[in-house]
Amino acid sequence: MEKNFIDFDFVKRCHRSYIVNFQNVNKVFGNARNYNLQINYLDFNIPVSRNFPKKFIENLKIS
């Protein structure tokens, strides 16, 4: 599934179980040990893997 979205920079795997459209992220919260994403239209939060680039998370926090 992930290969189908390779041309879209805003769709990335953030956890082994989740591929996320980062245009729909409302909020990023947590700390260096445990980040979570709040997504439009979801009633639960998406965990972010420790292996996910921290630079990308920091850019989301600023926006």
N, C-alpha and C positions, 0 to 999 in steps of 0.2 A: 504494500500500500504506500509506503513512504516514497518509493521510487516514482510514483505517479505525480508527486508534488515537488519534484526536484527543481522545476522551473520557477517556483513561487518562493521568493525569499521570506515571505511572512508566514509560511507554513513550515513548522519544524517539529521534530520529535524532542520533547522536553523530558520524557520519562520512558521507560521501556514499554509502558502500557498506554501512552498518550502521544498523539500527534495533535498539535494545536495551531489554529489560525491566530497569530499574534495580533491581528487587527481587531479581534474581539476581546482582548484582555482589558478588563476594567481596572484591575488593581494587582500589584505584586506586593506580597508581604512575607515576612519571615526574616531570617538572618542567614549568615553564611552556612549554617548547618542544615537549614530547612527552609527553602523557599516554596511558596504556593502561589498559584495564579487564580484570580477570580475572573470568570468568563461570563460574558453576556448570556443570558437565558439558561444558565446552569444553576442548580440549587446545591452544588457541592464544589469544592475547590480542587484544582489539579496540582498534584505534587510535581516538583521539579527535581530531576536527578542531580546529584552532586557533580556528575560529569558534564552537565550542561554548562556552556561557557558563561562565566560570571560577568564578563563584559557585556554580553547580550542582556542579561538581567538588569544590570545597572542602567543601560540605555532605556529599558522599559520603565524603570522607576522614575527617570527624569521626564519622560513624555507624559 
